[in-house]
Amino acid sequence: MNEKRVLVGMSGGIDSSSVCLMLQEQGYEVVGMTMRAWDNGSNYIEEARSLAERLGIDHHVVDVREDFKNTVVRNFIEEYLHGRTPNPCVMCNPLFKFRILEECANRYDCAYISTGHYSKIRNVDGHSYIECGEDIKKDQSYFLWRVDESILSRCIFPLGGMTKVEVREYLRQKGFEAKASSGESMEVCFIKGDYRDFLREQLPDIDSRVREGFFVSTDGKKLGTHKGCAYYTIGQRKGLGIALGEPAFVVKINTEKNTVMLGSRDKLVAHYMLVENYKFIDEQDFFSGNHELSVRIRYKSAPIPCRVARIDDKLLIVEFLAEAASVTPGQSAVFYDGKLMLGGGYIANQKTLGLYLSDEYAGKLDFK
């Protein structure tokens, strides 16, 4: 591979445009690639192509719409149908985005891969880790825990040490005033509004698959009728369509019984959680007990100090050492030591949590 060639994933936006400019300034031969994954009404392909022409770099468009729909979008829909709350970026990055970036980098003789992620790469004891970006509000390490280390070792993230404000100012100084002033991209690239509308659009027969059921209280009393488990998520308060005379939150979703449990805010507080299908850069090191562990259970959540114990090679249990709330199956639990991202897993269904906390089982757990 040519050590001076780098493939940049170009979305036509502020971040990837800045990356192209920065890498050129650093002496790299930049090759641009834009994925046509979902037609969302924007002209991002033309914007990326226009920038490539202005910078004099090769630009390729890869039409991956069918693949994207059959992997990322299908998983997103199926997760909601099963009462879980997915994060499509976590699914997209390893199985789709970075896989295709790697394939194209190999095709175009590029030793390196670069994107506009606000994260860093840090080498520790021969391993390539993700580290949080300097801009706390934009840090995207949470979304990258499933990306293979073999790909991370080829990645360059120029924006990891910058804030969004600094990136916009950089573009202005380079003569890209209009681009620097443009708006942010959508958080989920294929959804413009409410995910429930998207589900109805993609599944015209959804009403026959998602049946009405009962809202129930934490002590099992029927409170009213819900529209279908797929339309609710843990911690939700607004849009429930039921008035109880006091604030009520979704605290549990049971697709087998087709019930949505409502309760007060304190019912959302958790002291433990189960995490499945975990993946770490160095698994032996992670379970060594040598880290000051914290975990993020949502993209925007603050890290929560914690301890972990392995149940088996697919399941672990997390003990929170500070208050945690709204543990949501389907979301990612991402583990850190300071700013160093060690890996993560999916928050599992918590129905068997009591078993692992019982006197019979708890003594076998070795929390680190």
N, C-alpha and C positions, 0 to 999 in steps of 0.2 A: 504493500500500500504506500501511496505517496504521502510522506510525512508533512508535506506543506499544503495538502488539500483537505478541506473540511466541508462536510455537507451540512447546510443550515436548513432546518425546517422553517419555511417561510409562510406565515399566515397573512401577510400584507399589513400587519398591525405595527404598533409602536415598538414592541419589544423585539420581535424578530428582525425588523428593519434596522434597529440599533445594533443588533448582534452582527449583521452583515457588515456594517460600516466599521465596527470595532475590530473585527477579525481581519478585514482588509488592511486596516492601519497597523495591525500586528504582523503583517507580512504573509498572511495565509492566502492561498488561492481558494476563493469561496465558490462553492457550487450550491445553487438554491434548488429546493424541492418543495412543492406545495401539494398537499393532499386534498383532493376533492372528495371529502368524506360525506358531507351533508349539505344540500343546497338550502341555505337559510335566508336567501334573499339579498345577501351582501355581495359586493363585487371584489371579494378578497383575492381571487385569482388574478384579476386584472391589476389590482394594486401591487401584488407581489411581482407580477411580470414587469410592470412599469418600473419598479425599483430596480429589478435586476438589469433592465436595459440601461437605466441611468448609471448604475455602478459598473456596467460592463462585465457582468458575470453570467455564466450559463444558468438557465432556469428550466426545470422540468416539472410538469404537472402529472401526478399519478392519480388516476380515477379509481378510487377504492370504495365507492358508495355501496356496492353490494356487500362487500366484505364487512364494512362498518355496520351496516344494518343487521347482518346476520350474526355479528359477535357482540358489539357494544350495545346497540339498541335493543336487540332481543334479550340480552341479559338484564338490561334495565327494566324492561317490561315484566319479565318473568319474576324478578325479585319482588316487585310490588305485588304481583299476583299471589305471591307466597307470604305476604305480610311483612316483608323486609324492606328496609330503606337503603337503596344502593347509592354508591358514589361512582358514577360512570367514568370519571377521570382515572380512578384507581384501576378499573378494568381496562380502559383504553391504553394507558401508557405501556404496560408490558406486552399485552396481547396484540396490540394494534400499532400505535404510534411509533414506539421505539423499535419494534420489530421491522416495520417498513423502512424506518430511517436507516437501520443497520443494513437491510437488503440493498437499499439504494446507495449507501456509502460504499459497499463492496462493489456494486455495479459500476460506480463512477470513480473508482480508485481513490477514495477518500479515507485517509487513516483515522480521521476524527469526525465526530457528530456534534452539532451544536444546536441549541434551541434557546428560546427567550425565557426559560424558567428562572425564577428568582431563588436560586439555590446554588450551592457550591459543591465541588468535589474535593474530598480530603483523603489523602492516603495515610493509613494507619497500619503498621505492622504488615505491610505487603498487601493490604486490602483497600479497595476503593469504596469509600463511604459517601453518602449524601450528607451535607451539612446545611443547616438553616441559612437562608439568605439574610443579609443585613437589614432589609426592609421587613420588619415583623408582620406588617399588614399584608404584604405580598408574598411572603415565603411560601414556596410550593413543595417543600420536602415531603409533606404529608401525602401527596399524590404519587410519590415515586417509590414507595417501599417495595413494590413488586418487581421493579426493573432489575434484570440480572446484572450482577457485578461485571460480567464480561462486556456488557454494553456500557456500564458506567465508566469503566476504565478507558473508554474511547471518547467520553463526553467532555465538552468544554461549555461552561455556563458563564459567559462574560458578565451577566447582570447580577450575579450573586452578591457582589460587594457594593451594589448601588441601591438607591431608593428609586421609586417610580418618578419622583420629582426630578431627581438627577438625570434619569434617562430621558425625560422630556426635554430638559434643558440641553442635554448633549445633542439631541436631534435639532433643536433650534440653532445651536451654534454651527451645525453642519449644513444649515440652509434648508432644513426640512420643517419649516414652520407649520404648514398645514397638517403634516403627519404628527408633529409633536402635540398639536392641540386636539387631535381626534379623540373620540370616546373610547371607553373600555370595551373589551369583548365580553360576550355573554359567559356567565359562569358555566353553564352547560351548553355546549355549542349547538345542540340540535333541539333545544327547547327555548322558545321565546317567552312564554308565559307560565301558566300553572301546569305542573306535570300531569294533573288529572285530565286536563283538556288534551294533552298529548296522548295519554293512554286511550282516551275515547277516539281520537283521530286514527291511531294506529290499529285499534281493535274495535271495529264497528259492532262486533257482537259481545262487547265487554259486559253488558248487562246480563247476558246469559251465563257468563263465567264468574262474575263477581256479584254475589247475591246479597240482598239486604239481610241484616242480622240484628242482634241486640247489643246496645250499650249496656254494660253491667257495672255495678259498683265493686269496690275492692272486697266486699263481703258477699258478692255473688248476686245481688238483687238486680233485676231488670229495671233499667232506667228509661228506655226508649229504643227507637229503631235507628240503626246506622245504614249508610248507603252501600257499604261493601268495604271489607278490610283494606283493599288496595288504596282506598282514598284517604287513609290516615297514617300518621307516623308518630312515634313515641315523642312525648313532650308537646304535641300540638294542643293549642288552646283555642285558636280562632277557627271559624268555619265548621264547627262540629254540628251545628244545626239542632242543638238541644239546649234548653235553659234549665239550670238546676238551682238557680237562686244564689249561687256562689261560684267562684272560678273553678273550672274543671279542666284537667289535662288528660291526654291519652297516656296511660301508664303501662298498658300491655295490649298486644294484639294476638289473638288466638285464631288462626285460620281453620284449625280442625273443628273448633266449636263455633266458628264464625261469630266471635264476640270481640268487642272493643271495650277494654276496661278503662273507666274514668276514675280519677281520684284527685286529691288536693296536691299541691306542689311538693309537699314533703314525701309523698309516695313515689316521687321520681328519684329520690336520693338512693344511691347504691354504695355499698361498701366493698363488694366483690363483683367480678364479671368473668364470664367464660369467653375465650378467644380461640377461634379455630383456623385451621389451614395457615398457620404462621410461617413466616420466612424471614431469616436473618442473614446478614452478610457473613457473620462468623457465629454460628449457633453455639459452639462450645464456649466461646468467650462471653456470649450473651448470658448464658446460664451459670457463669462462673461466680457471680456475686460481687464482681469487681466494679460495678457501675452504680452511679447514683441515678437510678431509673426514674423516668417520668413517662406518662402516656397521654397522648391526645386522642380523644374519642370522637371528635368532629374536626373538620378543617379549621374552623374559626375558634375552637376552644383552646384555652390555656393548658399547658402541660400540667398533669396532676402527678405528684410523687406517688410511687407505687412499689410493690414487690410482686414477683411472679413465681409460680411453681408449675412445673411441667406435669401434666396428667398422662399424656402419651405423645406420640410423634405427630399428632394432628390437633391436640387440644391442650390449652394451658389455662390456668386460673390466675386472675389478677386481683391483688388486694390494694385498694386505694388507701393512701395515707393522708389524704385530704378529701374534702367533700367532692363528690362526683354526682352528676344527675343526668337523667335522660340517656341511659345506656341503650343504644338503638341497634338491634340486630340488622346486619347488612352493611353498616358503616364500618370503617376501618379503625382499628386500635393501633396507633403508630408509636413506637418506643424510642426514647431519646436518652442520651447521657449528655446533659447540657444541650449544646446545639448539634451534637452528632446524632444522626438518625441511624439506629441500629437495625431496624426492621419493623415488621408489623404483622398483623393478622386481621381476620374478619371477626367482628363482634358476633358471637353465636347466639342462638336461642338460649335463653337463660332458665328454661324450665327444669333442667337437671342440676342447677346450681346448688340447691339444698342438699343433694346427695353428696357432693364433694365437700360440703361444709359440715356434714354430720360427724358425730364423734367417731363413728366406725371408720370413716375415710380420712378425716382431717389430719390425723396423726401421721399419715403416710406422706403428706405434702411437705416438700422442702422449699420453703419460700426463700428467694434470694433478693 
